[in-house]
Amino acid sequence: MIEHSVRLTADAVLILDRRKLPLEREWVRCETVADVAQAIKDMVTQSSGPYFAALYGMVLAARAGEDLEAAGQVLVNTRRTNNHLRKAVHCVLSTSDRSVAGVLAAAEAGDELYRARSRALAEAAASLLPDGARVLTHCWADIYLIELVVSLRKTGKDFSFTCTETRPYLQGARLTAPTLAEMGVDTTLVTDGMGAALIADGRVDALVTAADRVTMDGHVINKVGTLGLAAAAHAFDVPFHALVQAPDQDAPSAESVPIEYRSGEDVLSYKVSGVRGVYPAFDITPPRLVTTVVTDRGAFAPADVHSYYEEGEQNQ
C-alpha cells in the first residue's frame, strides 16, 4: 500500500496516514488543495508521498477553478527542505493545457515519470552492492527502497537490511522495517544510536539512504541522523551511497537549502520542567563523507554531480 499511498477519486485525494502504520490503515480524505497542504504539513504523508499528494492536489485545484500558480505555492510552502513538492508543482504548471483534463494528464505523467526514474536509480544502486551485502539504511526510502529490493533480486544477489528506528516519528520502525519484512527481506531493527557501533563492528557493508535533496556541489540533505551515520561509515571505510533522482540545479550549495525545524515537543518523550526540545528534521552531510550519489542516470562521485546535466534535459 505504501507504493500507492495517494489516490485520486472523483471528488477528493485520499492519503494513507503513515502516522498510524503499521497497526492501522486509515485514509485521510482531502477535498481541496488546502486540505492536501495541511495533510503534508501534518506529516500524514512523508518521503515521496508528498510528491504524489501535490500532483493530485493540483488536480483538485483545477477542478475547483482555482489559480494554479497560487495553489502550487501553497503546496510548496508546506515543507521546504525536500524539493519533491516543487518538482510536482512544476510538472503540472509546465503543461500548456490548463483544463482539468490537461492538468490530470500532466499529473499522471508526473506520477509515471517518478516511478520510472526510481526504477532506473535503483538499478544503478543495485550494481554497487556486493553479493551478500549487509545494508544499513536510515529513515524511509519509499519507492526508491522498494525498487532497490526488486533490482537486487533481479541480479540474483543475496542481501539483508538493518533499519534504524528514525526517531522521533519512528519511520524506520513503523514503515521501513515492516515493508521490507512484507517483501520477504532479512530485516533487523536497531535504535538510532546503534548504527555506528554496528559499522565499527564490521557488521555493515554499505550505508544506503535516500536523499531529500543533493546540491550541485555534492552535499546530501536527508533525515536528521544521516550525518552521524555517514561520519561513522567514513571512519571505518564503509561506503555511503545516497539515492536521489537528480541533483537540484536551484541549490548550488548547502547554504541555499532551508532546513526545516519541527516542534521541539516531538522529541520530549518525558516532559520535565525546565527541559526544552529541539528538532531539526534534516541534516547536511558534506561531500567528503559521501561515496556515491546515485541518480536515474547512474552513479556519480559527489564532486561530479554537476555533470548530470551535461547531457539531457535541464531542471530534472
Contacts in CASP RR format, 6 or more apart in sequence:
PFRMAT RR
TARGET T0000
AUTHOR 0000-0000-0000
METHOD contacts of the structure
MODEL  1
MIEHSVRLTADAVLILDRRKLPLEREWVRCETVADVAQAIKDMVTQSSGP
YFAALYGMVLAARAGEDLEAAGQVLVNTRRTNNHLRKAVHCVLSTSDRSV
AGVLAAAEAGDELYRARSRALAEAAASLLPDGARVLTHCWADIYLIELVV
SLRKTGKDFSFTCTETRPYLQGARLTAPTLAEMGVDTTLVTDGMGAALIA
DGRVDALVTAADRVTMDGHVINKVGTLGLAAAAHAFDVPFHALVQAPDQD
APSAESVPIEYRSGEDVLSYKVSGVRGVYPAFDITPPRLVTTVVTDRGAF
APADVHSYYEEGEQNQ
1 16 0 8 1.000
1 25 0 8 1.000
2 16 0 8 1.000
2 18 0 8 1.000
2 21 0 8 1.000
2 142 0 8 1.000
2 146 0 8 1.000
2 175 0 8 1.000
2 179 0 8 1.000
3 143 0 8 1.000
3 146 0 8 1.000
5 15 0 8 1.000
5 16 0 8 1.000
5 18 0 8 1.000
5 45 0 8 1.000
5 49 0 8 1.000
5 52 0 8 1.000
6 13 0 8 1.000
6 14 0 8 1.000
6 15 0 8 1.000
6 16 0 8 1.000
6 45 0 8 1.000
6 49 0 8 1.000
6 52 0 8 1.000
6 53 0 8 1.000
6 55 0 8 1.000
6 56 0 8 1.000
7 13 0 8 1.000
7 14 0 8 1.000
7 15 0 8 1.000
7 27 0 8 1.000
8 14 0 8 1.000
8 56 0 8 1.000
8 59 0 8 1.000
8 107 0 8 1.000
11 31 0 8 1.000
12 29 0 8 1.000
12 30 0 8 1.000
12 31 0 8 1.000
12 60 0 8 1.000
13 29 0 8 1.000
13 30 0 8 1.000
13 35 0 8 1.000
13 36 0 8 1.000
13 53 0 8 1.000
13 56 0 8 1.000
13 57 0 8 1.000
13 59 0 8 1.000
13 60 0 8 1.000
14 27 0 8 1.000
14 28 0 8 1.000
14 29 0 8 1.000
14 30 0 8 1.000
15 27 0 8 1.000
15 28 0 8 1.000
15 30 0 8 1.000
15 36 0 8 1.000
15 39 0 8 1.000
15 44 0 8 1.000
15 45 0 8 1.000
15 49 0 8 1.000
15 53 0 8 1.000
16 25 0 8 1.000
16 26 0 8 1.000
16 27 0 8 1.000
16 28 0 8 1.000
16 45 0 8 1.000
17 24 0 8 1.000
17 26 0 8 1.000
17 27 0 8 1.000
17 28 0 8 1.000
17 44 0 8 1.000
17 45 0 8 1.000
18 43 0 8 1.000
18 44 0 8 1.000
18 45 0 8 1.000
18 46 0 8 1.000
18 171 0 8 1.000
18 174 0 8 1.000
18 175 0 8 1.000
19 43 0 8 1.000
19 44 0 8 1.000
19 169 0 8 1.000
20 26 0 8 1.000
21 174 0 8 1.000
21 175 0 8 1.000
21 178 0 8 1.000
22 174 0 8 1.000
22 175 0 8 1.000
22 178 0 8 1.000
28 39 0 8 1.000
28 44 0 8 1.000
29 35 0 8 1.000
30 36 0 8 1.000
30 38 0 8 1.000
30 39 0 8 1.000
30 53 0 8 1.000
30 57 0 8 1.000
30 60 0 8 1.000
31 60 0 8 1.000
32 60 0 8 1.000
32 64 0 8 1.000
33 57 0 8 1.000
33 58 0 8 1.000
33 60 0 8 1.000
33 61 0 8 1.000
33 64 0 8 1.000
33 66 0 8 1.000
33 71 0 8 1.000
33 72 0 8 1.000
33 74 0 8 1.000
33 75 0 8 1.000
34 74 0 8 1.000
36 53 0 8 1.000
36 54 0 8 1.000
36 56 0 8 1.000
36 57 0 8 1.000
36 60 0 8 1.000
36 75 0 8 1.000
37 74 0 8 1.000
37 75 0 8 1.000
37 77 0 8 1.000
37 78 0 8 1.000
38 78 0 8 1.000
39 45 0 8 1.000
39 53 0 8 1.000
40 50 0 8 1.000
40 53 0 8 1.000
40 54 0 8 1.000
40 75 0 8 1.000
40 78 0 8 1.000
40 79 0 8 1.000
40 85 0 8 1.000
41 78 0 8 1.000
41 79 0 8 1.000
43 169 0 8 1.000
45 53 0 8 1.000
46 140 0 8 1.000
46 169 0 8 1.000
46 171 0 8 1.000
46 175 0 8 1.000
47 139 0 8 1.000
47 140 0 8 1.000
47 141 0 8 1.000
47 142 0 8 1.000
47 171 0 8 1.000
47 210 0 8 1.000
48 84 0 8 1.000
48 114 0 8 1.000
48 118 0 8 1.000
48 142 0 8 1.000
48 143 0 8 1.000
48 144 0 8 1.000
49 84 0 8 1.000
49 142 0 8 1.000
50 78 0 8 1.000
50 79 0 8 1.000
50 82 0 8 1.000
50 84 0 8 1.000
50 85 0 8 1.000
50 88 0 8 1.000
51 84 0 8 1.000
51 85 0 8 1.000
51 87 0 8 1.000
51 88 0 8 1.000
51 114 0 8 1.000
52 88 0 8 1.000
52 111 0 8 1.000
52 114 0 8 1.000
54 72 0 8 1.000
54 75 0 8 1.000
54 76 0 8 1.000
54 84 0 8 1.000
54 85 0 8 1.000
54 88 0 8 1.000
54 89 0 8 1.000
55 88 0 8 1.000
55 91 0 8 1.000
55 92 0 8 1.000
55 107 0 8 1.000
55 110 0 8 1.000
55 111 0 8 1.000
56 107 0 8 1.000
57 71 0 8 1.000
57 75 0 8 1.000
58 68 0 8 1.000
58 71 0 8 1.000
58 72 0 8 1.000
58 75 0 8 1.000
58 88 0 8 1.000
58 89 0 8 1.000
58 92 0 8 1.000
58 93 0 8 1.000
58 103 0 8 1.000
58 107 0 8 1.000
59 92 0 8 1.000
59 100 0 8 1.000
59 103 0 8 1.000
59 104 0 8 1.000
59 107 0 8 1.000
61 67 0 8 1.000
61 68 0 8 1.000
61 71 0 8 1.000
61 72 0 8 1.000
61 103 0 8 1.000
62 68 0 8 1.000
62 98 0 8 1.000
62 99 0 8 1.000
62 100 0 8 1.000
62 102 0 8 1.000
62 103 0 8 1.000
62 104 0 8 1.000
63 100 0 8 1.000
68 92 0 8 1.000
68 93 0 8 1.000
68 98 0 8 1.000
68 103 0 8 1.000
69 93 0 8 1.000
72 89 0 8 1.000
72 92 0 8 1.000
72 93 0 8 1.000
73 89 0 8 1.000
75 85 0 8 1.000
75 88 0 8 1.000
75 89 0 8 1.000
76 85 0 8 1.000
76 86 0 8 1.000
76 89 0 8 1.000
78 85 0 8 1.000
79 85 0 8 1.000
79 260 0 8 1.000
80 258 0 8 1.000
80 260 0 8 1.000
81 212 0 8 1.000
81 213 0 8 1.000
81 221 0 8 1.000
81 257 0 8 1.000
81 258 0 8 1.000
81 259 0 8 1.000
81 260 0 8 1.000
81 281 0 8 1.000
81 282 0 8 1.000
82 212 0 8 1.000
82 213 0 8 1.000
83 212 0 8 1.000
83 213 0 8 1.000
83 248 0 8 1.000
83 250 0 8 1.000
83 251 0 8 1.000
84 212 0 8 1.000
86 250 0 8 1.000
88 110 0 8 1.000
90 315 0 8 1.000
91 106 0 8 1.000
91 107 0 8 1.000
91 109 0 8 1.000
91 110 0 8 1.000
91 113 0 8 1.000
92 103 0 8 1.000
92 106 0 8 1.000
92 107 0 8 1.000
94 106 0 8 1.000
95 102 0 8 1.000
95 103 0 8 1.000
95 105 0 8 1.000
95 106 0 8 1.000
97 103 0 8 1.000
97 105 0 8 1.000
97 106 0 8 1.000
114 143 0 8 1.000
114 245 0 8 1.000
115 143 0 8 1.000
117 245 0 8 1.000
117 246 0 8 1.000
117 296 0 8 1.000
118 143 0 8 1.000
118 144 0 8 1.000
118 147 0 8 1.000
118 245 0 8 1.000
118 296 0 8 1.000
119 147 0 8 1.000
119 150 0 8 1.000
119 151 0 8 1.000
120 296 0 8 1.000
120 297 0 8 1.000
120 298 0 8 1.000
121 144 0 8 1.000
121 147 0 8 1.000
121 243 0 8 1.000
121 244 0 8 1.000
121 245 0 8 1.000
121 294 0 8 1.000
121 295 0 8 1.000
121 296 0 8 1.000
121 298 0 8 1.000
122 144 0 8 1.000
122 147 0 8 1.000
122 148 0 8 1.000
122 150 0 8 1.000
122 151 0 8 1.000
122 243 0 8 1.000
123 151 0 8 1.000
124 294 0 8 1.000
124 295 0 8 1.000
124 296 0 8 1.000
124 298 0 8 1.000
124 299 0 8 1.000
125 148 0 8 1.000
125 151 0 8 1.000
125 208 0 8 1.000
125 241 0 8 1.000
125 243 0 8 1.000
125 294 0 8 1.000
125 299 0 8 1.000
126 148 0 8 1.000
126 151 0 8 1.000
126 152 0 8 1.000
126 154 0 8 1.000
126 155 0 8 1.000
126 157 0 8 1.000
127 155 0 8 1.000
127 299 0 8 1.000
128 206 0 8 1.000
128 239 0 8 1.000
128 241 0 8 1.000
128 292 0 8 1.000
128 294 0 8 1.000
128 299 0 8 1.000
129 135 0 8 1.000
129 152 0 8 1.000
129 157 0 8 1.000
129 159 0 8 1.000
129 205 0 8 1.000
129 206 0 8 1.000
129 208 0 8 1.000
130 157 0 8 1.000
130 205 0 8 1.000
131 156 0 8 1.000
131 157 0 8 1.000
131 158 0 8 1.000
131 159 0 8 1.000
132 157 0 8 1.000
132 158 0 8 1.000
132 159 0 8 1.000
132 160 0 8 1.000
132 205 0 8 1.000
133 152 0 8 1.000
133 157 0 8 1.000
133 158 0 8 1.000
133 159 0 8 1.000
133 160 0 8 1.000
133 205 0 8 1.000
133 206 0 8 1.000
134 159 0 8 1.000
134 160 0 8 1.000
134 162 0 8 1.000
134 203 0 8 1.000
134 204 0 8 1.000
134 205 0 8 1.000
134 206 0 8 1.000
135 159 0 8 1.000
135 160 0 8 1.000
135 161 0 8 1.000
135 162 0 8 1.000
135 204 0 8 1.000
135 205 0 8 1.000
135 206 0 8 1.000
135 207 0 8 1.000
135 208 0 8 1.000
136 161 0 8 1.000
136 162 0 8 1.000
136 164 0 8 1.000
136 195 0 8 1.000
136 198 0 8 1.000
136 199 0 8 1.000
136 204 0 8 1.000
136 206 0 8 1.000
136 207 0 8 1.000
136 208 0 8 1.000
136 229 0 8 1.000
137 145 0 8 1.000
137 161 0 8 1.000
137 162 0 8 1.000
137 163 0 8 1.000
137 164 0 8 1.000
137 176 0 8 1.000
137 207 0 8 1.000
137 208 0 8 1.000
137 209 0 8 1.000
138 163 0 8 1.000
138 164 0 8 1.000
138 166 0 8 1.000
138 172 0 8 1.000
138 192 0 8 1.000
138 207 0 8 1.000
138 209 0 8 1.000
138 222 0 8 1.000
138 223 0 8 1.000
138 225 0 8 1.000
138 226 0 8 1.000
138 229 0 8 1.000
139 164 0 8 1.000
139 166 0 8 1.000
139 171 0 8 1.000
139 172 0 8 1.000
139 176 0 8 1.000
139 209 0 8 1.000
139 210 0 8 1.000
139 222 0 8 1.000
139 223 0 8 1.000
139 226 0 8 1.000
140 166 0 8 1.000
140 171 0 8 1.000
140 172 0 8 1.000
140 175 0 8 1.000
140 176 0 8 1.000
140 210 0 8 1.000
141 148 0 8 1.000
141 176 0 8 1.000
141 208 0 8 1.000
141 209 0 8 1.000
141 210 0 8 1.000
141 243 0 8 1.000
142 210 0 8 1.000
144 210 0 8 1.000
144 243 0 8 1.000
145 176 0 8 1.000
145 179 0 8 1.000
145 180 0 8 1.000
145 210 0 8 1.000
146 179 0 8 1.000
146 183 0 8 1.000
148 208 0 8 1.000
148 243 0 8 1.000
149 180 0 8 1.000
149 183 0 8 1.000
149 185 0 8 1.000
152 159 0 8 1.000
159 185 0 8 1.000
159 186 0 8 1.000
160 185 0 8 1.000
160 186 0 8 1.000
160 187 0 8 1.000
160 188 0 8 1.000
161 180 0 8 1.000
161 185 0 8 1.000
161 186 0 8 1.000
161 187 0 8 1.000
161 188 0 8 1.000
162 187 0 8 1.000
162 188 0 8 1.000
162 189 0 8 1.000
162 190 0 8 1.000
162 195 0 8 1.000
162 198 0 8 1.000
162 203 0 8 1.000
162 204 0 8 1.000
163 172 0 8 1.000
163 173 0 8 1.000
163 176 0 8 1.000
163 177 0 8 1.000
163 180 0 8 1.000
163 187 0 8 1.000
163 188 0 8 1.000
163 189 0 8 1.000
163 190 0 8 1.000
164 172 0 8 1.000
164 189 0 8 1.000
164 190 0 8 1.000
164 191 0 8 1.000
164 192 0 8 1.000
164 193 0 8 1.000
164 194 0 8 1.000
164 195 0 8 1.000
164 229 0 8 1.000
165 172 0 8 1.000
165 173 0 8 1.000
165 189 0 8 1.000
165 190 0 8 1.000
165 191 0 8 1.000
165 192 0 8 1.000
166 172 0 8 1.000
166 173 0 8 1.000
166 176 0 8 1.000
166 192 0 8 1.000
166 223 0 8 1.000
167 191 0 8 1.000
167 192 0 8 1.000
167 267 0 8 1.000
168 266 0 8 1.000
168 267 0 8 1.000
168 269 0 8 1.000
168 279 0 8 1.000
169 266 0 8 1.000
171 223 0 8 1.000
172 189 0 8 1.000
173 189 0 8 1.000
177 187 0 8 1.000
177 189 0 8 1.000
180 187 0 8 1.000
181 187 0 8 1.000
190 198 0 8 1.000
192 225 0 8 1.000
195 204 0 8 1.000
195 229 0 8 1.000
195 232 0 8 1.000
196 228 0 8 1.000
196 229 0 8 1.000
196 232 0 8 1.000
198 204 0 8 1.000
199 207 0 8 1.000
199 229 0 8 1.000
199 232 0 8 1.000
199 233 0 8 1.000
199 235 0 8 1.000
199 236 0 8 1.000
199 238 0 8 1.000
200 232 0 8 1.000
200 235 0 8 1.000
200 236 0 8 1.000
202 236 0 8 1.000
202 238 0 8 1.000
204 233 0 8 1.000
204 238 0 8 1.000
205 238 0 8 1.000
206 238 0 8 1.000
206 239 0 8 1.000
206 240 0 8 1.000
206 241 0 8 1.000
207 229 0 8 1.000
207 230 0 8 1.000
207 233 0 8 1.000
207 238 0 8 1.000
207 239 0 8 1.000
207 240 0 8 1.000
207 241 0 8 1.000
208 240 0 8 1.000
208 241 0 8 1.000
208 243 0 8 1.000
209 222 0 8 1.000
209 223 0 8 1.000
209 226 0 8 1.000
209 229 0 8 1.000
209 240 0 8 1.000
209 241 0 8 1.000
209 242 0 8 1.000
209 243 0 8 1.000
210 222 0 8 1.000
210 242 0 8 1.000
210 243 0 8 1.000
210 244 0 8 1.000
211 220 0 8 1.000
211 221 0 8 1.000
211 222 0 8 1.000
211 242 0 8 1.000
211 243 0 8 1.000
211 244 0 8 1.000
211 293 0 8 1.000
212 221 0 8 1.000
212 222 0 8 1.000
212 223 0 8 1.000
212 282 0 8 1.000
213 221 0 8 1.000
213 244 0 8 1.000
213 248 0 8 1.000
213 251 0 8 1.000
213 257 0 8 1.000
214 220 0 8 1.000
214 221 0 8 1.000
214 242 0 8 1.000
214 244 0 8 1.000
214 247 0 8 1.000
214 248 0 8 1.000
214 251 0 8 1.000
214 293 0 8 1.000
214 305 0 8 1.000
215 221 0 8 1.000
215 247 0 8 1.000
215 248 0 8 1.000
215 251 0 8 1.000
215 252 0 8 1.000
215 253 0 8 1.000
215 254 0 8 1.000
215 256 0 8 1.000
215 257 0 8 1.000
216 247 0 8 1.000
216 248 0 8 1.000
216 249 0 8 1.000
216 251 0 8 1.000
216 252 0 8 1.000
216 253 0 8 1.000
216 305 0 8 1.000
216 306 0 8 1.000
217 252 0 8 1.000
217 253 0 8 1.000
217 254 0 8 1.000
217 287 0 8 1.000
217 302 0 8 1.000
217 303 0 8 1.000
217 305 0 8 1.000
217 306 0 8 1.000
218 247 0 8 1.000
218 287 0 8 1.000
218 290 0 8 1.000
218 293 0 8 1.000
218 302 0 8 1.000
218 303 0 8 1.000
218 305 0 8 1.000
219 253 0 8 1.000
219 254 0 8 1.000
219 257 0 8 1.000
219 284 0 8 1.000
219 285 0 8 1.000
219 286 0 8 1.000
219 287 0 8 1.000
219 302 0 8 1.000
220 226 0 8 1.000
220 230 0 8 1.000
220 242 0 8 1.000
220 244 0 8 1.000
220 284 0 8 1.000
220 285 0 8 1.000
220 287 0 8 1.000
220 290 0 8 1.000
220 293 0 8 1.000
220 302 0 8 1.000
221 254 0 8 1.000
221 257 0 8 1.000
221 259 0 8 1.000
221 282 0 8 1.000
221 283 0 8 1.000
221 284 0 8 1.000
221 285 0 8 1.000
222 242 0 8 1.000
222 282 0 8 1.000
222 283 0 8 1.000
222 285 0 8 1.000
223 281 0 8 1.000
223 282 0 8 1.000
223 283 0 8 1.000
224 279 0 8 1.000
224 280 0 8 1.000
224 281 0 8 1.000
224 282 0 8 1.000
224 283 0 8 1.000
225 283 0 8 1.000
226 283 0 8 1.000
226 285 0 8 1.000
227 283 0 8 1.000
227 284 0 8 1.000
227 285 0 8 1.000
227 289 0 8 1.000
228 283 0 8 1.000
229 240 0 8 1.000
230 240 0 8 1.000
230 285 0 8 1.000
230 289 0 8 1.000
230 290 0 8 1.000
231 289 0 8 1.000
232 238 0 8 1.000
233 239 0 8 1.000
233 240 0 8 1.000
233 289 0 8 1.000
234 240 0 8 1.000
234 288 0 8 1.000
234 289 0 8 1.000
239 291 0 8 1.000
239 292 0 8 1.000
240 285 0 8 1.000
240 289 0 8 1.000
240 290 0 8 1.000
240 291 0 8 1.000
240 292 0 8 1.000
241 291 0 8 1.000
241 292 0 8 1.000
241 293 0 8 1.000
241 294 0 8 1.000
241 299 0 8 1.000
242 285 0 8 1.000
242 290 0 8 1.000
242 292 0 8 1.000
242 293 0 8 1.000
242 294 0 8 1.000
243 294 0 8 1.000
244 293 0 8 1.000
244 294 0 8 1.000
244 295 0 8 1.000
245 295 0 8 1.000
245 296 0 8 1.000
245 316 0 8 1.000
246 295 0 8 1.000
246 296 0 8 1.000
246 297 0 8 1.000
246 308 0 8 1.000
246 316 0 8 1.000
247 293 0 8 1.000
247 295 0 8 1.000
247 305 0 8 1.000
247 306 0 8 1.000
247 308 0 8 1.000
247 309 0 8 1.000
248 257 0 8 1.000
249 309 0 8 1.000
249 314 0 8 1.000
249 315 0 8 1.000
249 316 0 8 1.000
250 256 0 8 1.000
251 257 0 8 1.000
254 284 0 8 1.000
254 286 0 8 1.000
257 284 0 8 1.000
259 280 0 8 1.000
259 281 0 8 1.000
259 282 0 8 1.000
259 283 0 8 1.000
259 284 0 8 1.000
260 280 0 8 1.000
260 281 0 8 1.000
260 282 0 8 1.000
261 278 0 8 1.000
261 279 0 8 1.000
261 280 0 8 1.000
261 281 0 8 1.000
262 279 0 8 1.000
262 281 0 8 1.000
263 279 0 8 1.000
264 276 0 8 1.000
264 277 0 8 1.000
264 278 0 8 1.000
264 279 0 8 1.000
265 271 0 8 1.000
265 277 0 8 1.000
266 279 0 8 1.000
267 277 0 8 1.000
267 278 0 8 1.000
267 279 0 8 1.000
268 275 0 8 1.000
268 277 0 8 1.000
287 302 0 8 1.000
287 303 0 8 1.000
288 302 0 8 1.000
290 302 0 8 1.000
292 299 0 8 1.000
292 300 0 8 1.000
292 301 0 8 1.000
292 302 0 8 1.000
293 299 0 8 1.000
293 300 0 8 1.000
293 301 0 8 1.000
293 302 0 8 1.000
293 305 0 8 1.000
294 300 0 8 1.000
295 305 0 8 1.000
295 308 0 8 1.000
296 316 0 8 1.000
297 308 0 8 1.000
300 307 0 8 1.000
300 308 0 8 1.000
308 316 0 8 1.000
309 316 0 8 1.000
END
